[in-house]
Amino acid sequence: MYAKRFPLMIALVVAAAAPAHSADCVVFLHGLARTSASMEKAAATFEESGYVVANVDYPSRFFPIEKLAPLAIETGLEKCPAESVVHFVTHSLGGILVRYYLEQNDISNLGRVLMFAPPNKGSEVVDSLRHFPGFGAINGPAGYQLGTDKDSVPLMLGPVDYEVGVIAGTRTFNPILSQYLKNPDDGKISVENTKVTGMTDFLVVPHSHPFIMKSSDAIEQAFSFIETGQFEHEAP
């Protein structure tokens, strides 16, 4: 009698131990002039917790946002199981690509979107440096679209109507660039300009723009948002 029940008991224990989000997929999108290597630490955290991970490498310096958005996001979607809920974890430009894509397309199985340091209202650094020699070579067509002027793609986008968590940084890596920004800032984007109308939750951490998505505490907060829809805010 016990011998017959033992395999069933093992099956029930294994099923109970499996993470509830085991079918969920997280698409990681790096920032401008970066590669998927910059998102590896965050991606590993989610993968170790049972998520399917799609860490996308896309040519951020060679095309405008209009072309990068479908190229990057559809590459990620192709790597996710068809039945999975799809979440996004993005850095900088990656968040704008998600916003742009979702204004043009519907993802029926969309989950939550976590944005590290997104230029949701553009960056004054772009306004000030766009005419400097070498700006286009370093940042490409998309770089020119991330300012706060009439050509700003982020400012052309509407409010978000899906779950979005934004993590902004307050530690500058370049005090010269910070002179062009409203303080506090992360060296490339002011805290104020990371915000977007309709966002679900917002958090500030003491990290700079190039490293915020690699910081352990920021990654833990990103995991919390994807899991629960909110950050772990400290008590007053």
Backbone as a ProteinNet text record, in pm:
[ID]
protein_1_A
[PRIMARY]
MYAKRFPLMIALVVAAAAPAHSADCVVFLHGLARTSASMEKAAATFEESGYVVANVDYPSRFFPIEKLAPLAIETGLEKCPAESVVHFVTHSLGGILVRYYLEQNDISNLGRVLMFAPPNKGSEVVDSLRHFPGFGAINGPAGYQLGTDKDSVPLMLGPVDYEVGVIAGTRTFNPILSQYLKNPDDGKISVENTKVTGMTDFLVVPHSHPFIMKSSDAIEQAFSFIETGQFEHEAP
[TERTIARY]
82.8	0	85.7	186.1	271.8	361.1	403.3	488.7	417.4	286.6	210.6	190.9	177.7	150.7	276.9	395	519.3	549.7	539.4	564.7	468.4	343.4	245.3	283.7	331.8	372.4	488.7	585	699.5	653.3	561	509.6	442.2	365.1	295.8	394.1	502	602.4	674.4	713.1	782.1	693.9	565.5	472.5	456.3	450	433.7	556.6	676	800.5	826.7	764.4	787.1	736.4	814.3	771.3	645.5	558.2	430.1	449.3	564.9	589.1	678.3	686.5	780.4	755.1	633.1	603.9	625.4	652.6	671.6	805.8	808.5	930.8	965.3	1093.2	1138	1231.6	1195.8	1278.3	1362.3	1493.4	1584.9	1632.9	1623.8	1665.4	1766.3	1887.2	1992.8	1972.7	2059.9	2049.3	2130.6	2133.7	2202.8	2353.4	2411.9	2556.1	2604.7	2515.4	2552.7	2522.2	2545.8	2515.2	2439.8	2400.1	2327.6	2412.9	2545.5	2634.2	2603.6	2556.5	2526.1	2405.5	2324.5	2204.4	2220.9	2340	2359.2	2335.8	2381.4	2365	2217.2	2140.6	1997.1	1928	1964.5	1902.4	1928.8	2051.1	2085.2	2001.2	1972.5	1889.8	1751.9	1692.3	1558.7	1563.1	1665.1	1675.3	1691.8	1771.5	1792.7	1664.2	1569.6	1443.3	1333.8	1366.9	1271.2	1208.1	1242	1187.7	1260.4	1188.7	1252.6	1308.7	1432.6	1499.1	1536.9	1510.3	1553.5	1631.1	1763.2	1849.9	1890.4	1825.6	1836	1953.1	2028.5	2132.7	2078	2073.1	2022.4	2116.7	2122.8	2218.6	2172	2182.9	2124	2181.8	2305.2	2371.2	2350.8	2275.2	2270.8	2135.3	2030.9	1898.2	1818.7	1716.5	1628.7	1535.7	1469.4	1380.2	1270.2	1220.1	1112.3	1149.7	1276.4	1320.7	1371.4	1434.6	1489.3	1380.7	1268	1163	1111.5	1063.2	1016.5	1129.9	1247.5	1360.6	1397.2	1411.5	1454.1	1344.3	1224.7	1117.3	1067.3	1053.5	1007.1	1112.1	1238.8	1344.9	1326	1295.9	1272	1148.5	1040.7	916	932	1013.4	1035.7	1105	1177.6	1250.3	1166.4	1046.1	958.1	859.6	829.3	728.4	594.5	523.3	399	296.1	294.2	192.1	234	353.4	405.9	353.3	348	328.9	464	465.9	591.7	611	718.7	757.6	878.6	905.4	1023	1102.5	1234.9	1325.8	1419.6	1419.7	1491.5	1586.6	1684.8	1773.7	1770.7	1748.2	1758.2	1674.8	1740.6	1670.4	1576.6	1613	1527.7	1385.9	1369	1234.3	1154.2	1221.6	1153.4	1112.2	1194.2	1157.9	1029.7	1016.6	894.9	774.5	787.8	676.2	636.8	734.7	706.1	636.1	687.4	630	485.8	459.2	324.8	223.8	270.7	176.1	135.5	218.3	190.2	134.5	158.2	125.1	66.1	-4.8	-61.2	10.7	49.7	103.3	-1	-77.4	-192.2	-152	-31.4	15.7	117.3	103.9	196.1	180.3	294	295.7	332.5	446.2	490.3	616.3	638.7	755.1	834.5	961.1	1050.2	1151.9	1164.3	1257.1	1365	1491.4	1604.4	1639.7	1636.8	1684.4	1634	1503.9	1452.3	1440.4	1474.8	1456	1312	1216.9	1075.7	1031.4	1105	1077.4	1196.4	1283.3	1401.7	1512.3	1625.1	1740.9	1795.7	1819.2	1877.2	2022.1	2086.9	2223.1	2225.2	2124.9	2114.6	2095.3	2010.6	1987.1	2116.7	2199.4	2320.3	2437.1	2443.4	2561.2	2537.2	2415.2	2383.7	2464.4	2513	2589.7	2740.2	2782.9	2925.4	2977.6	3099.4	3158.1	3164.9	3124.2	3131.4	3006.4	2910	2789.1	2715.3	2699	2627.7	2701.4	2834.6	2913.1	2900.1	2889.9	2881.5	2739.7	2640.8	2503.7	2409.6	2447	2364.7	2233.4	2146.9	2020	1929.8	1926.2	1838.7	1883.2	2013.4	2063.5	2004.1	1988	1929.8	1782.5	1717.8	1573.7	1540.1	1642.9	1621	1633.8	1623.8	1630.1	1494.9	1482.6	1356.1	1298.5	1347	1301.5	1188.5	1161.4	1050.2	1071.4	1196.2	1225.4	1228	1191.2	1197.3	1090.8	1133.4	1038.4	969.9	1044.2	975.3	861.3	880.3	776.3	658.6	675.1	565	476.8	527.5	454	352.5	243.6	139.2	164.9	71.7	82.3	82.9	134.5	132.5	2.3	-53.7	-176.1	-154.2	-31.7	6.2	97	127.2	203.3	350.1	392.1	529	590.4	709.2	786.5	912.4	943	1059.5	1157.4	1284.1	1390.5	1486.7	1499.4	1585.8	1709.6	1819.3	1943.7	1972.5	2048.2	2080.2	2230.3	2312	2457.5	2515.5	2581.3	2634.5	2773.6	2801	2934.6	3010.6	2941.1	3002	2945.8	3014.6	2963.1	2948.7	3023.5	3011.7	2875.7	2837.6	2707.4	2594.5	2615.8	2512.1	2477.5	2569.1	2542.3	2428.4	2403.9	2296.5	2161.2	2160.6	2041.1	1981.9	1851.9	1787.9	1830.8	1883	1927	1809	1810.2	1913.5	1909.3	2021.5	2031.5	2131.2	2138.8	2230.4	2348.6	2367	2475.4	2431.2	2313.9	2260.1	2113.8	2040.3	1897	1861.1	1779.5	1734.2	1629.6	1618.7	1517.8	1379	1350.8	1218.7	1188.1	1287.7	1264.3	1256.5	1276.4	1255.2	1108.7	1030.2	890.8	802.8	696.3	600.5	460	369.8	230.9	170.1	108.9	45.9	130.5	255.3	340.9	281.5	310.5	253.1	328.5	461	543.1	672.5	736.5	857.4	953.1	1082.7	1183.4	1311.9	1380.3	1508.7	1616.8	1730.3	1842.6	1970.7	2071.1	2194	2294.8	2258.5	2347.5	2351.8	2457.6	2474.2	2415	2397	2329.9	2395.6	2528.3	2588	2583.6	2562.7	2576.6	2449.7	2344.4	2223.7	2166.3	2169.9	2110.7	2198.2	2322	2411.7	2417.5	2352.7	2359.4	2266.8	2319.8	2244.6	2113.7	2115.6	1992	1888.6	1934.1	1840	1781.1	1863	1814.6	1712.2	1737.5	1642	1507.5	1513.8	1389.5	1318.7	1395.3	1336.2	1265.2	1329	1267.7	1138.8	1141.4	1021.8	907.2	937.1	829.6	771.5	857.8	808.1	726.3	767.1	696.2	563.1	562	446.8	377.7	442.7	382.1	413.4	509.5	547.8	690.6	752	885.6	875.2	987.2	993.8	1039.4	944.3	976.4	1005.7	1104.2	1136.5	1026.7	1002.3	903	952.3	863.4	903.2	976.4
-121.4	0	125.8	130	248.6	260.4	145.2	146.8	209.7	181.9	238.4	388.6	435.6	577.3	662.2	601.7	678.1	763	707.3	791.4	909.4	888.3	996.4	1105.8	1065.5	1164.2	1246.9	1182.6	1255.6	1356.8	1314.2	1403	1524.9	1503.3	1615.1	1711.6	1660	1745.1	1828.6	1765.4	1836.9	1946	1915	2014.1	2131.6	2104.1	2211.5	2298.3	2239.4	2315	2399.8	2369.6	2444.2	2586.4	2686.8	2826.1	2853	2935.6	2964.9	3035.3	3107.1	3183.3	3108.6	2975.2	2899	2915.4	2952.4	2970.4	3114.4	3205.1	3344.9	3365.8	3461.9	3494.9	3641.8	3671.1	3809.1	3846.2	3950.9	4001.6	4117.2	4109.4	4213.3	4295.4	4427.5	4518	4618.9	4616.4	4706	4848.4	4936.5	5076.9	5112.8	5241.8	5294.4	5270.9	5221.3	5197.5	5092.9	5007.5	4897.5	4765.6	4654.6	4523.1	4441.3	4322.7	4236.5	4199.1	4211.8	4181.6	4270.4	4392	4484.6	4439.4	4348.2	4300.5	4157.5	4100.2	3960.2	3932.4	4022.7	3999.7	3997.5	4092.2	4095.3	3973.2	3938.4	3823.9	3694.9	3680.2	3559.7	3547.3	3659.5	3658.3	3600.9	3643.2	3594.5	3449.2	3414.7	3277.4	3178.9	3216	3129.5	3110.5	3202.4	3193.1	3124.5	3070.7	2991.5	3058.5	3183.8	3250.7	3205.6	3206.7	3194.6	3332.8	3339.1	3467.1	3484.2	3603.3	3639.5	3770.3	3760.2	3877.6	3919.9	4022.6	4059	4152.9	4122.4	4210.9	4276.8	4407.5	4476	4590.8	4631.4	4732.9	4875.4	4914.1	5040.3	5164.7	5156.1	5274.2	5291	5201.2	5203.6	5236.3	5242.2	5266.8	5359.8	5425.7	5508	5420.5	5481.9	5409.9	5336.7	5397.3	5336.2	5197.3	5177.5	5047.7	4958.4	5018.6	4940	4872.1	4941.6	4887.6	4751.6	4738.6	4606.5	4504.6	4550.3	4458.8	4394.9	4476.9	4426.5	4347.1	4402.4	4340.1	4211.4	4209.7	4086.6	3976.1	4015.2	3916	3851.8	3934.7	3882.9	3796.1	3839.8	3763.5	3626.4	3617.1	3489	3387.8	3438.1	3349.7	3307.3	3361.5	3327.8	3218.3	3125.8	3023.5	3087.7	3028.1	3087.5	3109.3	3021.4	3029.7	3116.9	3174.5	3245.7	3388.1	3437.2	3579.6	3644.9	3756.2	3819.9	3950.3	3958.4	4078.9	4140.5	4267.8	4335	4398.4	4386	4459.4	4535.7	4668	4750.9	4848	4892.6	4999.4	5112.8	5233.6	5354.4	5345.8	5347.7	5342.5	5223.1	5111.3	4992.1	5018.6	5103.1	5136.3	5214.9	5302.2	5379.5	5289	5189.7	5094.9	5020.5	4981.8	4912.7	5005	5127.9	5223.1	5247.5	5266.8	5292.1	5171.6	5052.9	4932.4	4911.3	4933.8	4908.4	5014.9	5128.6	5224.1	5181.9	5097.7	5053.5	4911.4	4835	4692.5	4647.9	4536.3	4478.1	4348.3	4332.3	4205.1	4148.8	4051.6	4002.7	3938.7	3882.8	3816.1	3901.2	4032.3	4124.5	4118.1	4111.8	4116	4255.2	4266.7	4394.5	4443.4	4574	4636	4711.2	4674.2	4741.7	4821.6	4949.4	5036.1	5089.3	5059.6	5121.1	5250.3	5363.4	5492.3	5524.5	5521.6	5549	5699.6	5746.3	5888.5	5915	5891.8	5900	6040.8	6141	6278.6	6336	6248.9	6292.9	6337.4	6375.1	6420.4	6550.3	6646.3	6774.1	6758.9	6649.2	6624.3	6612.6	6545.8	6532.9	6670.2	6752.7	6886.7	6966.6	6953.8	7035.2	6982.6	6851.5	6792.4	6741	6748.7	6687.4	6745	6869.7	6931.5	6915.6	6852.3	6830.1	6725	6742.7	6642.3	6505.5	6403.8	6268.7	6220.4	6310.3	6267.4	6160.2	6183.6	6087.1	5955.5	5962.1	5839.9	5751.5	5813.6	5738.9	5689.4	5775.5	5746.5	5704.7	5730.9	5689.7	5766.3	5727.2	5797.9	5803.4	5696.6	5694.3	5796.6	5822.7	5919.4	6057.1	6098.4	6229.3	6236.5	6122.6	6119.5	6120.5	6128.8	6117.4	6250.4	6361.4	6492.3	6536.4	6666.9	6722	6824.2	6825.1	6922	6865.3	6928	6887.1	6749.9	6703.1	6572.8	6460.4	6491.7	6392.8	6285.4	6161.3	6050.4	6024.2	6022.8	5999.1	6097.1	6223.4	6323	6310	6235.7	6211.7	6095.8	6016	5898.1	5934.4	5859.8	5886.9	5819.3	5833.7	5767	5615.8	5546.2	5399.9	5350.4	5244.8	5186.1	5039.8	5005.6	4872.9	4894	4786.7	4800	4833.5	4950	4995.9	5038	4986.6	5029.6	5099.2	5216.9	5295.2	5305.8	5274.6	5292.6	5397.7	5509	5619.6	5624.9	5677.8	5689.7	5833.3	5850.4	5985.1	6009.9	5914.9	5931.1	5957.4	6071.3	6106	6047.7	6003.8	5955.7	6064	6170.3	6277.3	6411.9	6484.9	6613.2	6717.4	6701.9	6797.2	6780.6	6654.9	6631	6670.7	6651.9	6684.6	6833.1	6915.2	7058.9	7091.5	7003	7025	6974.6	6906.9	6838.4	6902.7	6880.1	6916.1	6814.2	6862	6769.7	6729.8	6609.1	6506.6	6436.1	6373.6	6304.8	6190.8	6111.8	5998	6018.9	6143.8	6175	6183.8	6131.6	6140	6180.2	6146.5	6175.1	6222.2	6325.3	6370.9	6273.8	6268.4	6182.2	6217.7	6346.3	6390.9	6338.4	6335.6	6296.3	6145.2	6068	5923	5885.6	5977.2	5945.9	5946.5	5866.9	5862.3	5857.1	5929	5929.2	5790.2	5744.7	5613.2	5505.3	5537.8	5434.2	5382.2	5256.5	5188.8	5219.9	5221.5	5246.1	5313.6	5382.4	5460.9	5448.7	5439.3	5422.3	5493.2	5551.7	5617.5	5540.2	5515.7	5445.1	5524.3	5511.5	5590.7	5529.4	5524.6	5467.2	5554.7	5539.7	5618.3	5546.9	5621.6	5569.2	5443.4	5438.8	5321.1	5193.7	5206.3	5089.8	5052.8	5130.2	5106.6	4967.4	4918.9	4788.6	4671.7	4702.1	4598.1	4595.4	4690.1	4702.9	4601.5	4530.6	4422.1	4469.8	4585.7	4632.8	4673.8	4733.5	4771.3	4648.2	4545.3	4420.5	4354	4356.8	4299.4	4372.2	4502.7	4580.8	4550.5	4531.7	4494.2	4360.1	4265.2	4133.9	4146.6	4231.2	4252.2	4306.6	4400.8	4459.1	4356.7	4282.2	4182.6	4076	4040.8	3938.6	3989.1	4110.2	4156.5	4281.3	4351.7	4474.4	4596.7	4582.4	4698.3	4679.6	4792.9	4789.1	4768.4	4732.1	4717	4850.7	4939.1	5071.2	5061.2	5137.6	5139.1	5211.8	5169.2	5235.9	5375.4	5473.6	5609.8	5609.3
0	0	0	93.6	102.7	-19.9	-75	-193.5	-311.7	-323.3	-434.1	-418.3	-295	-270.2	-277	-261.2	-249.1	-372.3	-496	-613.2	-622	-584.7	-587.6	-490.2	-372	-271.7	-321.6	-388	-443.3	-547	-633.7	-738.3	-678.5	-570.9	-506.4	-442.8	-382.3	-319.5	-424.1	-535.5	-642.7	-700.2	-721.7	-776.4	-682.5	-552.5	-454.8	-447.2	-473.3	-463.2	-585.8	-698.8	-821.9	-807.5	-853.9	-841.4	-921.2	-866.2	-931.6	-1063.9	-1078.5	-1199.6	-1297.8	-1285.7	-1367.3	-1516.8	-1556.5	-1698.5	-1743.3	-1647.8	-1683.4	-1752.1	-1843.2	-1917.1	-1892.7	-1875.9	-1858.4	-1972.5	-2046	-2155	-2101.7	-2117.7	-2072.3	-2191.3	-2178.3	-2285.5	-2231.1	-2283.1	-2237.6	-2288.8	-2247.1	-2284.8	-2407.9	-2437.8	-2555.3	-2544.3	-2653.1	-2662.4	-2562.8	-2514.7	-2426.8	-2497.8	-2430.8	-2485.8	-2380.9	-2417.6	-2323.9	-2203	-2216.5	-2103.7	-1983.5	-2009	-1899.3	-1817.5	-1871.9	-1802.2	-1749.8	-1763.8	-1727.2	-1579.3	-1491.9	-1348.3	-1311	-1362.8	-1334.7	-1394.2	-1516.6	-1582.3	-1505	-1452.5	-1377	-1250.6	-1185.8	-1065.2	-1094.1	-1203.8	-1239.1	-1285	-1360.7	-1410.5	-1295.9	-1196.5	-1079.9	-999.4	-1015.6	-942.5	-1022.5	-1139.5	-1214.2	-1334.6	-1360.4	-1478.5	-1604.8	-1715.7	-1846.4	-1878.7	-1926.1	-1948.2	-2094.8	-2148.1	-2283.4	-2272.3	-2270	-2258.4	-2398.7	-2450	-2591.5	-2618.6	-2723.1	-2773.3	-2900	-2904.1	-3023.4	-3060.6	-3187.3	-3234.4	-3202.4	-3077.5	-3030.2	-3097.3	-3150.5	-3205.9	-3356.2	-3417.9	-3563.5	-3624.9	-3544.3	-3598.9	-3508.3	-3560.5	-3476.8	-3393.3	-3298.5	-3207.9	-3284.1	-3390.7	-3467.5	-3520.2	-3551	-3601.4	-3488.9	-3388.1	-3277.9	-3195.2	-3175.7	-3088.5	-3135.2	-3259.2	-3301.7	-3313.7	-3354.1	-3369.6	-3235.8	-3132	-3001.6	-2932	-2930.4	-2853	-2917.3	-3047.1	-3112.2	-3104.9	-3100	-3077.3	-2940.3	-2841.2	-2707	-2699.2	-2761.5	-2758	-2821.3	-2925.4	-2992.6	-2902.2	-2802.3	-2710.7	-2591.2	-2579.4	-2467.5	-2507.9	-2417.7	-2448.3	-2483.1	-2575.1	-2624.5	-2514.8	-2414.2	-2310.3	-2192.8	-2197.4	-2080.9	-2069.4	-1946	-1920.5	-1946	-2019	-2057.1	-1980.8	-1904	-1832.6	-1903.4	-1874.1	-1928.2	-1815.7	-1823	-1735.5	-1827.4	-1816.9	-1912.6	-1844.7	-1920.6	-1875.2	-1977.7	-1930.2	-2011.3	-2139.9	-2256.5	-2385.1	-2395.2	-2332	-2339.7	-2295.3	-2193.5	-2146.3	-2249.1	-2322	-2426.3	-2541.5	-2570.4	-2676.9	-2641.6	-2514.8	-2471.9	-2483.9	-2435.6	-2444.7	-2590.7	-2676.4	-2818.3	-2880.5	-2853.9	-2913.4	-2869.4	-2741.2	-2688.4	-2730.1	-2780.9	-2839.4	-2979.9	-3041	-3176.9	-3183.4	-3078.8	-3080.4	-2947	-2951.6	-2829.9	-2798.1	-2670.8	-2623.7	-2527.7	-2573.7	-2496.5	-2364.5	-2359.7	-2237.8	-2161.4	-2173.3	-2106.4	-1955.4	-1886.8	-1741.2	-1692.7	-1623.8	-1567.1	-1637.8	-1629.7	-1692.2	-1586.3	-1569	-1475	-1554.7	-1524.4	-1595.9	-1503.2	-1534.1	-1465.8	-1539.3	-1469.7	-1521.8	-1662.6	-1686.2	-1820.4	-1846.3	-1964.8	-1998.5	-2043.4	-1954.6	-1992.2	-2031.5	-1984.7	-2027	-2102.4	-2152.4	-2225.3	-2131.3	-2190.1	-2112.7	-2169.4	-2081.6	-2123	-2168.2	-2128.6	-2175.3	-2327.2	-2382.9	-2528.3	-2592.1	-2533.9	-2587.9	-2594.8	-2492.6	-2480.9	-2563.5	-2583.2	-2646.9	-2788.4	-2837.5	-2966.9	-3082.5	-3069.4	-3177.7	-3160.1	-3051.3	-3029.5	-3127.4	-3178.5	-3268.4	-3200.5	-3272.3	-3220.2	-3150.5	-3124	-3054.5	-3134.3	-3264	-3347.3	-3360.8	-3368.3	-3381.8	-3258.2	-3140.8	-3016.6	-2989.9	-3016.7	-2975.5	-3087.8	-3212	-3323.6	-3336	-3429.8	-3453.5	-3330	-3252.6	-3134.5	-3031.2	-3023.2	-2926.2	-2946.3	-3071.7	-3102	-3063.2	-3048.4	-3020.4	-2871.3	-2786.5	-2642.6	-2568.4	-2640.3	-2576.7	-2523.6	-2501.7	-2451.1	-2548.1	-2672.3	-2771.2	-2856.2	-2969	-3053.7	-3118.1	-3122	-3180.8	-3078.1	-2954.3	-2847.1	-2864.3	-2884.9	-2894.8	-2760.6	-2647	-2519.4	-2492.9	-2530.5	-2505	-2601	-2708.3	-2801.4	-2756.1	-2663.3	-2618.1	-2510.7	-2504.2	-2407	-2273.6	-2179.9	-2048.7	-2065.5	-1966.7	-1970.6	-1906.7	-1962.7	-1907.7	-1871.4	-1837.8	-1792.1	-1671.4	-1598.4	-1474.6	-1502.6	-1454.6	-1475	-1341.8	-1314	-1198.3	-1246.4	-1190.3	-1231.7	-1115.4	-1143	-1044.8	-1098	-1025.4	-1066.1	-978.3	-1034.1	-959	-919.3	-811.1	-761.1	-750.5	-794.2	-782.9	-920.7	-937	-1067.8	-1087.9	-1208	-1243.7	-1318.5	-1354.4	-1433.2	-1390.8	-1301.6	-1254	-1364.1	-1472.3	-1583.9	-1651.2	-1680.2	-1741.9	-1647.7	-1518.1	-1420.4	-1419.7	-1467.8	-1474.2	-1570.3	-1664.3	-1760.9	-1710.5	-1595.5	-1547.9	-1423.6	-1406.1	-1280.2	-1176.1	-1063.8	-958	-870.5	-811.3	-823.9	-959.6	-993.1	-1121.7	-1110.7	-1216.2	-1216.6	-1310.3	-1355.4	-1447.1	-1591	-1623	-1759	-1762.4	-1655.6	-1651.5	-1511.7	-1504	-1372.8	-1318.6	-1187.5	-1125.3	-1176.9	-1187.8	-1234.3	-1374.2	-1460.6	-1599.2	-1621.1	-1515.9	-1528.7	-1512	-1457.8	-1425.2	-1550.1	-1545.2	-1654.9	-1596.8	-1658.2	-1612.4	-1624.4	-1514.6	-1513.4	-1450.8	-1412.9	-1354.2	-1224.2	-1193.4	-1077.6	-949.5	-958.2	-839.7	-882.5	-787.3	-817	-699.7	-730.1	-625.7	-666.4	-568.8	-591.4	-517.4	-585.1	-523.4	-548.9	-461.8	-475.1	-571.7	-699.5	-800	-924.1	-1003.3	-1125	-1245.5	-1352.4	-1471.6	-1529.9	-1542.5	-1607.7	-1524	-1392.3	-1305.6	-1228.5	-1241.6	-1162.2	-1186	-1309.6	-1341.5	-1299.4	-1251.4	-1201.7	-1050.2	-984.8	-839.5	-773.1	-674	-610.4	-549.9	-481.8	-418.5	-521.9	-632.2	-738.2	-805.3	-824.6	-884.4	-793.5	-662.7	-567.5	-574.5	-590.4	-601.9	-734	-838.6	-967.8	-957.1	-888.9	-868.8	-789.4	-687.3	-605.4	-689.4	-778.5	-859.4	-957.4	-1024.1	-1119.2	-1046.8	-926.2	-850	-794	-738.3	-661.1	-714	-805.8	-855.2	-771.5	-678.2	-596.7	-544.6	-507.1	-449.3	-298.3	-240.3	-95.4	-35.1	-13.7	40.7	189.3	232.9	375.5	450.9	574.4	657.9	693.7	707.6	743.8	876.9
[MASK]
++++++++++++++++++++++++++++++++++++++++++++++++++++++++++++++++++++++++++++++++++++++++++++++++++++++++++++++++++++++++++++++++++++++++++++++++++++++++++++++++++++++++++++++++++++++++++++++++++++++++++++++++++++++++++++++++++++++++++++

